[in-house]
C-alpha cells in the first residue's frame, strides 16, 4: 500500500470515500479546484451516514421500512 493511500485513511474514515474521491479529482484536473468544486465537496461532507444510507437504499429500490432496509439502517450511526 502506498504512503499516500495510508495518509488518506483518516480522511476517508472521517469524511467518506466519495468526498476523498472528489478531493483527488479536484486537484487532478487542469487549473485546480474552483469555488463550485469546493461547494460540492462541502455538500458531500455534511451528509450524515444515515442520509447516505437512505440515498443508497433509494438508488437500489429498497424500501427503508422493509426488513432489509431496517437491517442496513441499523448499521449506520
C-alpha positions as CSV (number, residue, x, y, z in Angstrom):
1,X,0.0,0.0,0.0
2,X,1.4,3.4,-0.9
3,X,2.2,6.0,1.6
4,X,-0.2,8.5,0.0
5,X,-3.1,6.0,0.4
6,X,-2.1,5.3,4.0
7,X,-2.1,9.0,4.7
8,X,-5.7,9.3,3.3
9,X,-7.2,6.6,5.6
10,X,-8.1,9.0,8.4
11,X,-9.7,11.4,5.9
12,X,-11.6,8.5,4.3
13,X,-12.8,7.4,7.8
14,X,-13.9,10.9,8.8
15,X,-15.5,12.2,5.6
16,X,-16.1,9.1,3.5
17,X,-14.7,7.7,0.3
18,X,-16.9,9.9,-2.1
19,X,-15.5,13.1,-0.5
20,X,-11.9,11.9,-0.8
21,X,-12.5,10.8,-4.4
22,X,-13.9,14.2,-5.2
23,X,-11.0,15.9,-3.5
24,X,-8.5,13.9,-5.5
25,X,-10.4,14.7,-8.7
26,X,-10.4,18.4,-7.8
27,X,-6.7,18.6,-7.6
28,X,-6.1,16.3,-10.6
29,X,-7.8,18.4,-13.1
30,X,-6.1,21.2,-15.0
31,X,-6.4,24.6,-13.4
32,X,-7.1,23.2,-9.9
33,X,-10.2,23.4,-7.9
34,X,-12.9,26.0,-8.4
35,X,-15.3,27.6,-6.0
36,X,-18.0,25.3,-7.3
37,X,-15.7,22.3,-6.6
38,X,-15.3,23.3,-3.0
39,X,-19.0,23.9,-2.6
40,X,-19.8,20.4,-4.0
41,X,-17.2,18.9,-1.6
42,X,-18.8,20.7,1.4
43,X,-22.2,19.2,0.5
44,X,-20.6,15.7,0.5
45,X,-19.0,16.2,3.9
46,X,-22.2,17.5,5.6
47,X,-24.3,14.4,4.8
48,X,-24.7,12.0,7.7
49,X,-24.2,8.3,7.3
50,X,-27.9,7.8,7.7
51,X,-28.7,10.2,4.9
52,X,-26.1,8.5,2.7
53,X,-27.7,5.1,3.5
54,X,-31.2,6.3,2.8
55,X,-30.0,7.6,-0.6
56,X,-28.2,4.3,-1.4
57,X,-31.3,2.3,-0.4
58,X,-33.5,4.6,-2.7
59,X,-31.0,4.2,-5.6
60,X,-31.3,0.4,-5.3
61,X,-35.1,0.4,-4.9
62,X,-35.0,-0.9,-1.3
63,X,-37.8,0.4,1.0
64,X,-36.1,1.8,4.2
65,X,-39.1,0.4,6.2
66,X,-38.6,-3.1,4.8
67,X,-36.8,-5.7,6.9
68,X,-33.8,-5.4,4.6
69,X,-33.9,-1.6,4.7
70,X,-34.1,-1.6,8.5
71,X,-31.2,-4.0,8.7
72,X,-29.0,-1.7,6.6
73,X,-30.1,1.4,8.6
74,X,-29.2,-0.4,11.8
75,X,-25.6,-0.5,10.6
76,X,-25.4,3.3,10.4
77,X,-25.0,5.7,13.3
